[in-house]
Amino acid sequence: MFKALTDIISAIGPIFAPIFVACIGFIFYRVGTTLQELKKYGCSIGFAREVRDRLKKSDILVKKIQSGQVEELDRRNLLKLIFPNQEKHLLFSGLLVRFFSRPVQSLEGQPSLQSLSDEFAIVSRIKRGITGIKCVSALLPAVGLCGTLTGMFGAFTGTDFEDPNMQNVMTGLMMNFGTALWTTIAAIVIKIMADLWCHFGPQKQLSIMTDELVQLKYYVFDIVELPTKPVQVVAKETGAVHEESLDSCNINQDA
């Protein structure tokens, strides 16, 4: 395997081999950082619904998220009830922290919570990493074409066909044709692998994460806007209003 890789690098040539090595190194670096961020912030389909169910099962969580102004120590204890693994789903735990610690109970004066500005800033940062990979992979076919043209040009102009030693002539031709062939093959293979990984890997995960984040926001909004008065009190008040309306009708009839 190592010998085959060495032969391919030597066939590509000293000019284009460093370019491909630099592109592959950049892609692997971006892949590693993107995977680390998705491991910290990513989630699976239906995760927002699971968080909503955990919130609704606890009256304490519902009251705290409705009132806001929760202290830091209390926030940590509340998050442990919702997220058992504190090293994952940091994007969603950060959103709930902002709901718990908001200075006012009403959400009308919280534009950052309405727009999820902090969370989408992290999403944009992950998108930039994916865009960097796709940008480099998009340039690779041009590098391969340049290598092909360089190899063909060297084959037809740099070979001494008047040399009586045909072995030297054929060696020079094969080296130039090898540069033309392997630069194109390497560029196409790297681009296909990078594009497939971006599409079926981080882009899909990022789309799921964005959808679940928006769903969780609306789930929490629904919880915050739940009526805080007990049902009995509401029933008494409606009964009182109903009695008052009946009394007013009786007064009008007597009149």
C-alpha positions in Angstrom: 0.0 0.0 0.0 2.8 2.4 0.9 4.8 1.5 -2.2 1.7 2.1 -4.4 1.1 5.5 -2.8 4.8 6.4 -3.3 4.6 5.4 -7.0 1.5 7.5 -7.4 3.1 10.5 -5.8 6.2 10.2 -7.9 4.0 9.8 -11.0 2.1 13.0 -10.2 5.4 14.9 -10.1 7.1 17.3 -7.8 5.0 20.2 -8.8 1.5 18.8 -8.2 2.2 16.3 -5.5 2.7 19.1 -2.8 -0.6 20.7 -4.0 -2.5 17.4 -3.5 -0.9 16.7 -0.2 -1.8 20.2 1.0 -5.4 19.8 -0.2 -5.8 16.4 1.5 -4.3 17.8 4.7 -6.7 20.7 4.7 -9.7 18.4 4.0 -8.7 16.1 6.8 -8.2 19.0 9.2 -11.6 20.4 8.4 -13.2 16.9 8.6 -11.7 16.5 12.1 -12.9 19.8 13.4 -16.4 19.4 11.9 -16.8 16.0 13.5 -15.7 17.3 16.9 -18.3 20.1 16.7 -21.0 17.8 15.5 -20.2 15.4 18.4 -20.7 18.3 20.9 -23.7 20.1 19.3 -25.4 17.5 17.1 -28.4 15.3 17.9 -30.7 12.7 16.3 -34.1 13.0 14.8 -36.8 13.5 17.5 -34.4 14.8 20.2 -36.4 18.1 20.6 -39.5 16.0 21.4 -37.6 14.0 24.0 -36.5 17.2 25.7 -40.0 18.5 25.7 -41.3 15.4 27.3 -38.6 15.6 30.0 -39.6 19.2 30.7 -43.3 18.5 30.9 -42.8 15.6 33.3 -41.4 17.8 36.0 -43.4 20.6 37.5 -40.3 22.2 38.8 -38.8 22.4 35.3 -42.0 23.9 34.0 -42.2 26.5 36.7 -38.5 27.4 36.4 -38.6 27.8 32.6 -41.8 29.9 32.9 -40.4 32.3 35.5 -36.8 32.6 34.3 -34.2 34.4 36.5 -32.7 31.0 37.7 -29.4 31.2 39.5 -26.3 29.4 38.0 -26.2 26.7 40.6 -29.9 25.9 40.1 -29.4 25.9 36.3 -26.7 23.3 36.6 -28.9 21.0 38.6 -31.9 21.5 36.3 -29.7 20.7 33.2 -28.6 17.5 34.8 -32.3 16.4 34.9 -32.7 17.2 31.2 -29.3 16.2 29.8 -27.7 13.2 31.6 -24.6 13.5 29.4 -23.2 17.0 29.9 -20.6 16.7 27.1 -23.2 16.3 24.3 -26.1 18.4 22.9 -24.4 21.6 24.1 -26.3 23.7 21.6 -29.7 22.6 23.1 -28.5 22.9 26.7 -27.2 26.4 25.9 -30.6 27.3 24.6 -32.3 26.1 27.7 -29.8 27.9 29.9 -30.7 31.2 28.1 -34.4 30.4 28.8 -33.7 29.7 32.4 -31.6 32.7 33.0 -33.6 35.3 31.1 -34.0 38.4 33.2 -37.7 38.9 32.6 -40.6 36.4 32.4 -42.0 37.7 29.2 -40.4 36.6 25.9 -41.4 39.7 24.0 -38.3 41.6 25.2 -35.9 38.8 24.3 -35.1 39.1 20.6 -32.1 36.8 20.8 -34.3 34.0 22.0 -36.9 34.7 19.4 -34.3 34.5 16.6 -31.9 32.0 18.1 -29.0 34.3 17.2 -26.5 32.6 19.5 -27.4 29.1 18.3 -27.4 30.0 14.6 -24.0 31.6 15.0 -22.6 28.1 16.0 -24.5 26.5 13.1 -23.0 29.1 10.7 -19.5 28.3 12.1 -20.0 24.6 11.3 -21.3 25.5 7.9 -18.2 27.5 7.2 -16.1 24.4 7.9 -18.2 22.3 5.4 -18.0 25.1 2.9 -14.2 25.1 3.1 -14.1 21.4 2.3 -16.4 21.8 -0.7 -14.4 24.8 -1.9 -11.2 22.9 -1.9 -12.9 19.9 -3.6 -14.3 22.2 -6.2 -10.8 23.4 -7.1 -9.3 19.9 -7.4 -10.7 19.2 -10.9 -9.0 22.4 -12.1 -5.7 21.2 -10.5 -6.1 17.8 -12.2 -6.8 19.5 -15.6 -3.7 21.6 -15.2 -1.7 18.5 -14.4 -3.1 16.8 -17.4 -2.2 19.7 -19.7 1.2 20.0 -18.2 1.9 16.3 -18.6 0.7 16.3 -22.2 2.7 19.4 -23.0 5.8 17.9 -21.5 5.3 14.7 -23.5 5.1 16.4 -26.8 7.6 19.2 -26.3 10.1 17.9 -23.7 10.8 14.6 -25.3 13.8 14.2 -27.6 12.5 12.0 -30.3 15.9 12.1 -32.1 17.5 10.3 -29.2 18.9 7.0 -30.5 18.1 5.3 -27.2 14.4 4.6 -27.4 14.3 3.5 -23.8 15.0 7.0 -22.7 12.4 8.4 -25.0 9.7 6.0 -23.8 10.7 6.6 -20.2 10.2 10.3 -20.6 6.9 9.8 -22.4 5.6 7.5 -19.7 6.6 9.9 -17.0 4.8 12.8 -18.6 1.7 10.7 -19.4 1.8 9.4 -15.8 1.6 13.0 -14.6 -1.3 13.7 -16.9 -3.2 10.6 -15.9 -2.7 10.5 -12.1 -3.3 14.1 -11.5 -6.8 13.7 -13.1 -7.5 10.5 -11.3 -6.4 11.8 -7.9 -8.4 15.0 -8.3 -11.6 13.2 -9.3 -11.3 10.6 -6.5 -10.6 13.1 -3.8 -13.5 15.4 -5.0 -16.0 12.5 -5.1 -15.1 11.3 -1.6 -15.2 14.8 -0.2 -18.6 15.7 -1.8 -20.1 12.4 -0.7 -18.9 12.8 2.8 -20.2 16.4 3.1 -23.6 15.5 1.7 -24.3 12.3 3.7 -22.3 13.3 6.8 -22.2 16.8 8.2 -24.7 18.5 5.9 -27.4 15.9 6.8 -26.5 16.1 10.5 -26.5 19.9 10.4 -30.0 19.9 8.8 -31.3 17.6 11.5 -29.7 19.8 14.2 -31.2 23.0 12.8 -34.7 21.5 12.5 -34.6 20.1 16.0 -33.3 23.4 17.4 -36.2 25.3 15.9 -38.7 22.7 17.1 -37.3 22.9 20.7 -37.7 26.7 20.6 -41.4 26.4 19.8 -41.8 23.7 22.3 -40.3 25.8 25.1 -42.4 28.8 23.9 -45.5 26.7 24.4 -44.4 25.7 27.9 -43.6 29.3 28.8 -47.0 30.5 27.6 -48.9 27.8 29.5 -51.4 29.3 32.1 -49.9 29.3 35.5 -53.2 29.5 37.4 -54.7 26.3 38.7 -57.7 24.9 37.0 -59.9 25.2 40.1 -59.2 28.9 40.4 -60.1 29.4 36.7 -63.3 27.5 37.2 -64.3 29.5 40.2 -63.6 32.7 38.3 -65.6 31.6 35.3 -68.4 30.5 37.7 -68.3 33.9 39.4 -68.5 35.6 36.0 -71.4 33.4 35.0 -73.2 34.1 38.3 -72.7 37.8 37.8 -74.0 37.6 34.3 -77.1 35.8 35.6 -77.6 38.3 38.3 -77.4 41.1 35.8 -80.0 39.4 33.6 -82.3 39.0 36.6 -81.9 42.6 37.5 -82.8 43.6 33.9 -85.9 41.3 34.0 -87.1 42.9 37.3 -86.6 46.3 35.8 
